[in-house]
Amino acid sequence: MHRAAGMASPLRLAPRADVRVRQDASLRPSAAGFTLLEMMVVMCIVGIVATLATLQLTRNPRRDLFDQSRHLAAQFEAAGDEAALRSKLIAWEPVPGGYRFEIRDDKRHWQVLSDPVLSEGSWQSPLTSVEIHYGEPDGTSSRIIFGIEPIGVPVRVMLHSSLGDILISGGGDGRFHAEQVR
């Protein structure tokens, strides 16, 4: 470039040794990205969260069936208590795909019970069959009937599934429990 005549060259000042220049923190190289340690911590947290999510999503159908049978045993106890409180017969019977509770009205007709605890239910795991035994193993029935008094004889409900068998049993005193048979 040519300089015009009479124009002075731009003045350049040399930095003074006693003056410190303040650098903006956003211009430092270390602030431009993440450190290796920060990345490793984030990856560990992501791995732990992913593992927990996978464990929660993986359901065990055999355990689900056992949990449902324990819930059903508690419903049997509640049905006995409810029958005594209402002074009416309450029945439990398996139906295709699930089960239901019924109550016998004053006209001796059975009606589906509309109760939040004793509501109709469906099997979470498919069952192949349900057996109800009163007293001796050959005393089979299609339903369990709960009355004003406890049943008085042992009751066994066998839930058969391809995942295994579950036995819900009551000793005749109104208390029931579930156990895995195989």
C-alpha positions as CSV (number, residue, x, y, z in Angstrom):
1,M,0.0,0.0,0.0
2,H,1.1,3.5,-0.6
3,R,1.0,6.0,2.0
4,A,-0.3,9.4,1.2
5,A,2.2,12.1,1.6
6,G,2.0,13.8,4.9
7,M,0.1,11.0,6.6
8,A,1.8,9.8,9.7
9,S,2.1,6.1,10.4
10,P,-0.3,4.7,13.0
11,L,1.0,4.9,16.5
12,R,1.7,1.6,18.1
13,L,2.2,1.4,21.8
14,A,4.3,-1.2,23.4
15,P,2.7,-3.0,26.3
16,R,3.9,-1.9,29.6
17,A,5.4,-4.6,31.9
18,D,3.6,-3.3,35.0
19,V,0.1,-3.4,33.4
20,R,-1.8,-6.7,33.5
21,V,-4.4,-7.4,30.9
22,R,-7.5,-9.0,32.2
23,Q,-8.6,-11.9,30.0
24,D,-12.3,-12.8,29.7
25,A,-13.0,-16.2,31.2
26,S,-15.0,-17.3,28.1
27,L,-11.8,-17.0,26.0
28,R,-9.7,-19.3,28.1
29,P,-9.1,-22.7,26.3
30,S,-10.2,-24.7,29.4
31,A,-13.6,-23.1,29.4
32,A,-14.3,-23.9,25.8
33,G,-15.3,-27.6,26.5
34,F,-15.7,-30.3,29.1
35,T,-12.8,-32.0,30.9
36,L,-12.3,-35.7,30.7
37,L,-13.3,-36.1,34.3
38,E,-16.6,-34.3,33.8
39,M,-17.4,-36.5,30.8
40,M,-16.6,-39.6,32.8
41,V,-18.9,-38.5,35.6
42,V,-21.8,-37.8,33.2
43,M,-21.3,-41.2,31.5
44,C,-21.3,-43.0,34.9
45,I,-24.6,-41.3,35.9
46,V,-26.2,-42.1,32.5
47,G,-25.1,-45.8,32.9
48,I,-26.6,-46.1,36.3
49,V,-29.9,-44.5,35.3
50,A,-30.1,-46.8,32.2
51,T,-29.4,-49.8,34.4
52,L,-32.1,-48.9,36.8
53,A,-34.6,-48.2,34.0
54,T,-33.9,-51.6,32.5
55,L,-34.4,-53.4,35.8
56,Q,-37.7,-51.7,36.3
57,L,-38.9,-52.5,32.8
58,T,-38.0,-56.2,33.0
59,R,-41.0,-57.9,34.6
60,N,-41.0,-61.5,36.0
61,P,-44.3,-63.1,35.0
62,R,-43.9,-65.8,37.6
63,R,-43.4,-63.2,40.3
64,D,-46.4,-61.2,39.0
65,L,-48.6,-64.3,39.2
66,F,-47.5,-64.9,42.8
67,D,-48.1,-61.3,43.8
68,Q,-51.6,-61.5,42.3
69,S,-52.3,-64.7,44.2
70,R,-51.2,-63.1,47.5
71,H,-53.6,-60.2,46.6
72,L,-56.3,-62.7,45.9
73,A,-55.7,-64.4,49.3
74,A,-56.2,-61.0,51.0
75,Q,-59.4,-60.5,49.0
76,F,-60.7,-63.8,50.2
77,E,-60.1,-62.7,53.8
78,A,-61.9,-59.4,53.0
79,A,-64.8,-61.3,51.4
80,G,-65.3,-63.3,54.6
81,D,-65.3,-60.2,56.7
82,E,-67.7,-58.4,54.3
83,A,-70.1,-61.3,54.3
84,A,-70.2,-61.3,58.1
85,L,-70.7,-57.5,58.2
86,R,-73.5,-57.5,55.6
87,S,-75.0,-60.8,56.8
88,K,-75.2,-62.0,53.2
89,L,-73.5,-64.7,51.3
90,I,-70.6,-63.6,49.0
91,A,-69.1,-65.9,46.4
92,W,-65.9,-65.9,44.5
93,E,-65.7,-67.7,41.2
94,P,-63.2,-67.9,38.3
95,V,-64.4,-66.7,34.9
96,P,-62.6,-66.9,31.6
97,G,-59.6,-64.6,31.8
98,G,-60.2,-63.6,35.4
99,Y,-62.5,-63.8,38.4
100,R,-65.4,-62.0,40.1
101,F,-67.1,-61.7,43.5
102,E,-70.9,-62.0,43.7
103,I,-73.4,-61.3,46.5
104,R,-76.7,-63.0,47.0
105,D,-79.5,-60.6,47.4
106,D,-82.7,-61.0,49.4
107,K,-84.4,-62.7,46.5
108,R,-81.7,-65.3,46.5
109,H,-80.2,-64.1,43.2
110,W,-76.5,-63.7,42.7
111,Q,-75.3,-60.3,41.5
112,V,-71.8,-59.1,40.7
113,L,-70.5,-57.3,43.7
114,S,-69.7,-53.6,43.1
115,D,-67.1,-53.0,45.8
116,P,-63.7,-51.3,45.4
117,V,-61.9,-54.1,47.3
118,L,-63.9,-57.0,46.0
119,S,-64.0,-56.1,42.4
120,E,-63.8,-58.2,39.2
121,G,-60.2,-59.0,38.2
122,S,-58.3,-60.3,35.3
123,W,-55.3,-62.6,35.5
124,Q,-52.0,-60.8,34.8
125,S,-50.5,-64.0,33.6
126,P,-52.6,-66.5,31.6
127,L,-53.9,-69.5,33.6
128,T,-54.5,-72.9,32.2
129,S,-57.0,-73.9,34.9
130,V,-58.3,-73.1,38.4
131,E,-59.3,-75.8,40.9
132,I,-61.3,-75.2,44.1
133,H,-61.2,-77.9,46.8
134,Y,-63.2,-77.9,50.0
135,G,-62.0,-80.2,52.7
136,E,-60.7,-83.4,51.0
137,P,-59.0,-83.1,47.6
138,D,-61.9,-84.8,45.9
139,G,-64.4,-82.2,47.2
140,T,-64.3,-79.8,44.2
141,S,-66.5,-76.8,43.6
142,S,-66.9,-74.1,41.0
143,R,-66.9,-71.2,43.5
144,I,-66.1,-70.3,47.1
145,I,-69.0,-69.1,49.2
146,F,-68.3,-66.9,52.2
147,G,-71.0,-66.7,54.9
148,I,-71.7,-65.1,58.2
149,E,-69.3,-67.6,59.9
150,P,-65.9,-68.6,58.7
151,I,-66.0,-71.5,56.2
152,G,-65.0,-74.0,58.8
153,V,-63.3,-76.5,56.5
154,P,-60.0,-76.1,54.7
155,V,-60.2,-74.5,51.3
156,R,-57.6,-74.8,48.6
157,V,-57.5,-72.9,45.3
158,M,-55.0,-74.2,42.9
159,L,-54.0,-71.8,40.1
160,H,-52.4,-73.7,37.2
161,S,-50.2,-71.8,34.7
162,S,-47.4,-72.6,32.3
163,L,-45.2,-70.6,34.6
164,G,-45.9,-72.8,37.6
165,D,-48.7,-73.6,40.1
166,I,-49.8,-71.4,43.0
167,L,-51.8,-72.7,45.9
168,I,-54.0,-70.4,47.9
169,S,-55.2,-72.1,51.1
170,G,-57.3,-71.3,54.0
171,G,-57.5,-73.4,57.2
172,G,-61.2,-72.8,57.8
173,D,-60.6,-69.9,60.2
174,G,-61.0,-67.1,57.6
175,R,-57.3,-66.6,56.9
176,F,-55.7,-67.4,53.6
177,H,-52.2,-67.5,52.3
178,A,-50.5,-68.2,48.9
179,E,-47.5,-70.3,48.1
180,Q,-45.7,-71.4,45.0
181,V,-46.0,-75.2,44.4
182,R,-43.7,-75.6,41.5
